[in-house]
Structure formats: structure tokens, C-alpha cells
């Protein structure tokens, strides 16, 4: 689903790494309170489509120190909330303790998206001294930041469907960017059947069926109760913006404050996933088109790729890479090496085009590939690939797929997949091949979620929620943020100009100050507030790399 399968805040670090690599490739640098019952947490009757909340209290959490200012624990929760005394499953939880405990407000629960990105990784990446830390020093001072890996994700028994050998073969397979899905339809169906058979073989089907977002929200409330908090503060990004409104809808009285960043259109997520994925495909293409436009506008001195016609040069490069792929040698700390063809290059380009700070590196990478060096683009494929299309390059494809298939309505009609793929192909988009058939695994999914949550996610009864939407977002289009704001009973939309997926801690002090004000003080910005993103990069390549 929409949302990054890597932390969006990692882009700043990656951009810095790539800037160094660009110099190296040019030859100008060397080397390459008491626990409360979860049933009491709901301020309103349970949704008709929701299993009843459990009449049990989890055991108090037993923290163990696991790093500088970090604690780790495991919380047992019901596999099925309709059977709270039945089978229990373990959830991994990591806490970064408030750096100013005397002024501590409470616990800030976080979900970085995916679905499939471990929240524990986000918490472990907190460094109050670093500009690339996912939360500001003020927030880290006032809150214990808590990351629960959702069931089937990360350290909470991550779903695995393929063997290492199958993963390696999938990553090395040849795809044709001129064909929807990259392969003939029959081969795509065969791949989906193999993937789903692997899931059925290696995973318990009841566990797979339980990996829905409503269960994640109930799990969060069990962790809240185990910690002993009466209310939580919540920050969710990308798919985390499905988790947040779900929690606010099921447990409105347990919300202290909430911020959702780069929101998903939850109506599409719950009811029309093929339309949702088509929206993302369009956003991918619009972001790449903006890179082309910026490259032309800046001129060849800043963006020499294509000598003023980047589209033509781009199409020629992809065609050349398909005819004659580049062999990329291993580069320690960057890429294991391998073959770079046109389809693989498009996957990395799709990711980089959506992160403004990576545009200089994207420009340098395209120039290098023209000259026979595919290290940049191969690095992007290996490190910056993003959801929702996953594919052979996304290491989180299995839990990502499991959550989608548990949440979404039946997608077993292959004709619907083909019709959606034809619509994408008819637009003639450069990135459309990857988008087509991106939900095909759900067509043969071996676990049916009999209690799929279908109620509208309104957050009725929760405090006002801050929705942060970017005007140009390659994964969560801006109209999703507008739709989310309308759907929630009480919400304020904060708009960010510029390019990027998610805004907090990546777009400058205007966004950061507004988000911090909500999380810390519960003060929301005025309706219609727009934050100008701090320019964090153009298409301009480092001088040495442009030589």
C-alpha cells in the first residue's frame, strides 16, 4: 500500500551518501498509570463489522534495556479478538525514553507506514542530535516514543512466503517495461500462485487472516493498557494514516492528540483498492514529469542530462539498458552489484523522483548510466524502492501483501485486474508497467478475513486530528489528504508545497513547528495553513559528476 517500505526520513542520509558517490565516480574523490481494560477503551459501541473488544487486561509490560535510552519488551495479544482467551501472539515493542523525564507528557505511539515497515526501526533511529532523526528534540524530550511492530511485521513474527533462493531468483528475473506488469499475463498469474502457495505453506492461515488494520489498532490499545497509559498520542505516516484513523474510530476516548502525515484515502483503501493503486500510478508519473520539467527549466548547465530534452534521453537510455544491460560491480556499503536493465532502472528512478533531496543524485545517476556506469541506479533499486508496488526489489513484500489482502475486499476476479492494467497501459506512462497487476497476489490469497472492517473511519469523538498533505507526493496524492480531512469528524488540513512523500522532519521548520505544537500542546494550525517546503535540492548534479 501507499507508504514507503523504507523510512522517508532515510532519504536525507541516502542523498548525502549518493553525493559522495557521485564525486567518487567522477574521479574527483577517492574510493567509492495502572493498566486499564481494553474493553473500557472504546468510547462508543463496537462497529457492526468489528469483533468485540476483549474483556481482558494484558499483563503489565516488562521492559528490558536494549540500547542507549531504549527499552524493549514483548506484549501478548489475542490472535482473534472474538476469542480473547484463545491463542495469544507476541508483539515486539521498543521504547525511546523521554530525554527530559521531569517534563514527560506521556507515550507517543508511531507507525511509519508500508504496510510492513517495522515501527521498532523508526524508534531505534531516533537521535536527538541529528537533523535526520524522525522526531524533533522537543518531541523526544517530552515523550516516550513507542514503536509496536504490527503483527506479521518486523520482530512481531514477520511474514515470510518465499525461500531465500526464490527471493534471489525473483530479484534477478528479467522484466519487460513495455508490458503491463513486466511479463505476459500468464506468467504473472503463475508467479502470484507461487507466492500465495508459499504463504500458505510457511504461515498459519488464521494468522494471515488476522493481519488487518483493525486488529493492529486493537493491538495498539493492548500495548497502551500494558504500559499503563490512559491515552496515547499518535503519529502515523503513509499507511500509518490508516492505522491512526482506525484507532481513533475504535477508541476515540483513548486519543490524546493525533497527527497523520501523507494520508491514504481510507474509503479507497477499504472499498476500491484498484482505484487506489491507479491513483498512485498517476502520482508516480506526475512526479517524474515534474523532474523532467525542472531539468529543462534549470538548463543544461545545472541539468546536463539530455542536453535540454531529458524525456528523449530518458526513453533512449531505458531502451538501451533493455537491449544491453549494464553489469554493476559490487561496491562496499552501496550495492552488492548485479545487472541493471531498463525495468530495474525504472524502479529506482520511480523511487528517487519522489524525493526532492534525491534529484541531484538521480540526475547524476542517469548521466553515469549513459556513460556505462550503473552504480547509482543500482543503489537506488537496492535501497530506496517504495510501496505500494513492491515487486522483486522490496524486501518487505510479504508482510506488505498480507496486510493489504487482509484489509481489502475480494480481488479474485482476474478480469478486474486486466481491466485496471489496460487503463494504466492506455495512458502510455513511463512507470505504468510496474503499477499494472500490483495487487494480483490478492487474487489467490489463501486466507480469508471473515471479519473485514468496513465502517467509515471518521474518528468520531476523538480530539481534532492534524492531516498533513503534500501538494506533490508520488505515493499519497494531495486529493487523498483533502478527502481524509473531509471524512474525519474533526480535522484540520496542513498543506505542504513541493515534492516528497511525508512532510514532518523532511520539509523545514514550518511543518515541524506545526506538528510539534499539536503533539506537545494540542494546538492546531489555522484552517488553510500552507507551509512552503524548504528547497532541499534541484536536479543540479555535483560539479564533479557533471564533468
N, C-alpha and C positions, 0 to 999 in steps of 0.2 A: 504494500500500500504506500500511499504517499508518505513520504517521510524518508529521511536519509538512513541508509544502512550503515553509515558512519556518522559520528558526531559532527554536526555542521560547524562546530567551533574548531574542529581539527583543520579546517581549510586554511586558517591563518598560518598554522605551523607548516602545512604542506606547501603553501605558497613560498614561504621562506626557504624551505628545502629546495624547491624547484628553481628558485632564483640562483642559488649556489650552483646547482647542477648545470644551469644554462651557461654560466661562466666556465665551468669545467669543460663542457662540450665544445666551447668556442676556442679552447686552448689558452684562455687568459687566466685560468686558475688551476691549481694543482689538484689532481685526483678527481675522481668522480664524487502525671496524676494517677489514680487507680484505674485498672483496666475496666472498660465498660463493655457490656454485651453488644455484639454486632446487631442483634435484633432491635436494640434501643436506638441504633444509629440512624434509622430511617425516619425522616420527619413526616413521611406520608405513606399510605398503604403501598404494598409492593405492586409493581407493574403486573398487569394480567399476563404478560409474556415472560415474566421473570419467576424463577424458582423462589420459594420463600427464603428469607434471610435466616441464617442458622440461630438456633436458640442455645448457643454455646459461647463460652468465653475462652479465647485462646490463652494458653499459659503465658505468663509474663515473659518478655523477651530476655534472653540470656546473652548479653553482649560479650564479645572477646576482642581484645585489641588486635588489629591486623595490619597496622601501618601507622605512619605519623598522623595523629589526630583522627584515626579511623578505627571503627569498631565493626565487627561482622557478627552475624547471627543467622540462624535458621528458624523459620516460623512454619509450623504445621497447619495446613488449612484443609477443608474438605475437598475431595475430588469433585463431589457433586453436592451443591448446596441444598438440594432437595433431600439429601441424606447426610445431615451434618455430623452424625455419629458414625458414619461409614468410613470408607477408606480415606486416609489423610495423605497429602503430598507435601514435600518440603519446598519452601521458597527461600532463596538466598536474599539477604538484606544487608546492605552496607550503609554505615552512617559516618558522615564527616561532622565531628562535634563542633558546635559554635565556638568561634575563636574568642568571643567576649562573653563567657558564660554568665556573668553578672547581669548582662542586658539581653539574655536569651529570650526570644519570643515564644518559640515552640519548634515544631518539626516542619520542614519544607519537603514534601514528597515530590519527586521528579520522575518524568518519563520522557526520554529523548526521542522516541519515535520508532520508526521501522515499518511495520512492527517487526520486532526481532532484535533491536539494539538493546544490549543489557544496560539497565539503569545503574548497575554497580560500576560499570566502566566510567560512566559520566561522573559519579561521585568520587571515584578514585582519581580522576583527572583534575580535581579541584586544587588549585594553587593560588592562594590569595595574593601572591606577589606577581603573578603572571597576567599579562593583558589578554592571553588566550584562554584563561580559566573560564569555565562555563557560567560562573556566577560572580557577581561583584564582591569586593572585600566587605562592603557594608552588609550584604545579604549573608555572607559566610560568617560574619561576626555575630549576627543576631539569630541565626537558625542552625539547628542540627539539620543538615541536608541528608535526606534518606532516599536511597535508591533500592527499590524492590525489583529484582529480575522477575518479570511476569512468568507464570507457569509455562514451561516449554522453551524458555529463553535463557541464554547465558548459563549462569550457575544453578538455575532452577530446572535442572534436567533438560537441557536444550535438546530439541527435536533433531534427530538425525535420520535421514531416509536413504542416503547413498553411502556406499563404501568410499574409502579414500581413493581407491582405484577408479570408481565410477566418477567421482568428482574430478579427478585429474583428466580422465578421458573427455568429460563434458567441457572442461576448460580449454582443451586442445582441439575441439572439433571445429570443422570448417563451416562457416555460415555465409550465406549469400545476401548482402544488404539490399539486393534488388527484389528479393522475395519476401512477402509478409511473413514474419516470424523467423526469417533467415533460412528456412528449409521448406521442402514440399510438405503440404499439409499432412500427408500420411506419416511422414517421419516425425512430425511434431506430435501427432497423436500417439505414436509408438513411444516417444520419449516421455510423454505425460503418463502413460500407463506404467512404464518402468519406474518412474519417480514415485507414483502413488502406490505401486506394489511394494516398493522399498519402505515406504512409510508404514504400510500395513504390516510388513514383516518385522520391522525393527521397533515399532511403537505400539503401545496399547491403544486400541481404537477408542476406548472410553476416555482416555487421556487426551487424545487428539480432539475428540468432540467437545471437550471441556475448555479448550483454549480460546474461548470467546471473550470479548472485551467486557461484557457484563460480569463474567467471573473474575476478570482482572480487577475490576472495581471492587467487587466483594472481597477479593484477596487484600487489596489495599486497606479496606476497612478492618479486616482481621489484624493486619500489621499495626494499624493505628491503635487498636484496642490492646494489642500485646505490648506496645510501647507505653501505653497509659495516657495517651493524648485524648482530650475530649473533642478537639477539632484539628484539622490539618490545613496547612497552606499548600497549594499545589501549583507547580509549573510543568506544563506539557508542551512539547514541540512536535509538529507534524502529526504522526499517528497518535502521539500523546494527547492531541487535541480531540481525539475520540474518547480516550480514557477519562480525561478531565470532565467533560460534559456528562459522560455516563455516571461517574461518581457523584457529580452534583445533582443528577436526576434521581439516583437511587438513595443518596444520603445527603440531602441538601443541608440539614442542620449540622452536619459534621464538617462543613466547609467554612474555614475562616476567611481566606482570600484565594482567588484563583486567577492565573494568567495562562492563556493559551496562545501559542506563537506559531504562525504559519498553519492556520487551521484547515482541516478537512471539511468538506461539505458532508455532514453526517447523514443527511437524507439520502444522498447518492451512495454513501458507504453502506447504509443499511438496506437500500432498496434497488439500486441501479448501478452495480459495480462496473459494468462495461462502459457505461456513460462516464463514470468517474475516471476510468483509465483513459478514455478518449480525451477528456479534459486535460489530463496530464500530458498526453502526447502533443496536444496543441501547445501547451505551455513550454514543453521542451523545445519545440520548433520555433516558437516566438522568441525564446531566449537566444537561441543560436542566430536567428535573424538579426537580433539586436547587436550581437557581437559583430556580424558582417557589417551592419550599418555603422557601428562605431569605428571599425577598422577603416572603412572608406573615408569617414569624416575626419579622422585624425591624419590621414595622408600617409604616403609611403615612408616618410622619414620616421614616423612612430610605429607604423604597422606595415612593414615591407612585404608581408605575405600576400601574394597575388598581384603586386605592383598596381594596386588600385582596383583590382577586380577579384576580391577574395572569394566570392562564390565560385567563379570559374576555376580558380586554382584549387579550391577545396574539392570540387567534384572531380577534377583531374587527379588529385592526389589519392582520393579514395579508390578511384578506378585503377590507378597504377598499383596501389597496395593489394588490390584484389588479384590483379594479373601477376604481380611479382611481390609477394610478401617480404618484409624485412626480417632478417634474423637479428635478434636483440641479444647481445651477450649479457651475462649476469653482471649486475652492479651492486656491490655490497651496500645494504641499507636502503636500496631503492627498488630493485626489481630482480626476480630470480632469472630473468631472461626468458627467451622463447621466440615465437613467431608473431609478427604484427601484420595482420591483413586489414583490409578495408573495414570489415564488420567489427573487428576488435577495436580499431581506431575510433570508429563512430561511438562505441560505448564509452570510451574515455573522454572523447570530445563532448558528448552529451552531459557528462558529469561536470566537466570543467567550465562549460559555457554557463552553467547555472550558478557559478561562484565568482563574483566580480574580482575578488582578490587573485583568482587563478587565471584571469585573462592574459596578463603578460606571459605567464608560463605556457598557456595554450598557444599563443602566437609563436613563441619560441619553439614549442614542440612541433607545430606544423611546419615551420621553416626547417627544423632539423630533419624531419621525416622526408621532406622534399630532397634533402641532401643525402639521404640514405641512413640517417641515424634515428632509430625509433625508440630510444630510451625514454624520452619524455612521455610519449603517448602510452608506452607500455606501463610506465609508472602510474599514470592516471588510471588505466584499466585495473591495475593491481590494487590500488589504494583508495580511489575516490569514486568508485561506482556507487550509484544511488538507487534506491527504490523509486517507484513501485515495480519496475520491470525486472529487477533481479537478474535472472539469466545466469549463464555459466560463470560469471565473474563475481557474483555476490556470494560471499561465504555464509550469509545469513538467510539464504534462500529457503531452507527447510522450515525454520520457525516462522519466517515471514509468510510462507504459503499456508501453514497450518492455521495461523490466526485469521487470515483472510477467508479461508474456506469454512472456518467455524462461524464467522460473523455474517457471511454473505448469503443471499438466497441461492437456491439451486441454479447451477450453471451447467447442467448436464446436457442441454440442447446444443449440439455441435453447430447447428445452423446459425444460432445466435452469435457464436464466436466467429464464424466465417463472415457473417454479415458485418460485424463490427470491424473485422480485419479489412474487408473490401472498402469500407468507408474511409479507413485510415489510408489505405493504398491509393484511393482515388484522389487524395489531396496532393500526392506527389511529394511528400515530405522527405527530407534527407534522413530524419531519425525515425521514420514511421515503421521501419522493419522490426525494430526491437519492441515497439509498442504492441504490434499485432500479436494476438494469441497469448498475451502475457498472463491471462487468467485460465489458461487451458488446463492446468493441473487440477483446478477445482472441478472440472468436468467428470473426473473419475475418482474423486476423493473418497477414501474408504471409510470415513467416519461422519455420520450424520448428526448434526446438532439438533436434537428434538425440541430444545427449549430456546431456539434462536430469539434474541431480544429484538423486538420490532417497534417498541414505543418510541415516540419522538423524544429526542434528547433536548429538553428545554431548560434543565437546571432550575425548575420552579421551586422557589423557597430558599434558594441559595443566595448569598450576597452578590452584588453586581460583579460580573466577570469581565476582565480585560481581554479583548481579542486583538491580537497584533497581526496585521496583514501587510505583505509587501506588494507594491504595485507591479513588480516584475519578479515572479517566483516560478522557477522551472518545474516545481513539484506541486505546490499549492497555489493555484491561480487566485488572483485578488478577489474575484467574484465569490469564491468559497468563503473568504473572510466576511464579505458582506452578507452572504446567506447565513453564516453562523451567527452573526450579530443579530439578525432578524429573528432567528429561530430561538435563541436563548431568551428566557423571560426578561432578564435584566442584564444587559451587556453594553459595553462601550467599545467602539472600534477605534484603534490607533493605527494610522496608516504610515507606512514607511516607503519613501521613494527609493528608486534604484533597484539593483539586481541582487537577488540572493534568496536562498531557502532558509527561513527563520531570520529573526532580526535582533533578538537580545544578545548582547555581547559581540555582535559582528557588524553593527551599523552605526556606532557612535554614541555619544553621551545623551542625546535627546531620547532615544529609545531606552537606553539603560536607566536613565533617571526616572522615566515614567514607569517602567516595570518595577524598579526598586520601591517607588512610592506606593505602589499597590501592595506588593508583597510585605513591606515593612509596616506601613502606616494605614493601608486600606484607602488611600486617596487616589481616585481615578482621574485621568485627564479629561478635559472638556470634550464634549461631542465634536467630532470633525477635526480633531488634532492631527496634524501631519508632521512627521519628522523627516527632515532631509537627511538621507544617509550620507555619512562622511565618505567622500570619494576614497576608495581603498584600492584603486587600480584602474588602469585603462587597458587597451590592447598593446600598449607600448612594451617592447621587449627590452631586456637589459642590453646596454650598448654593445657589450662584447658579443652577445649572442646574435646580434643583428649584422655582424660583420661578414 
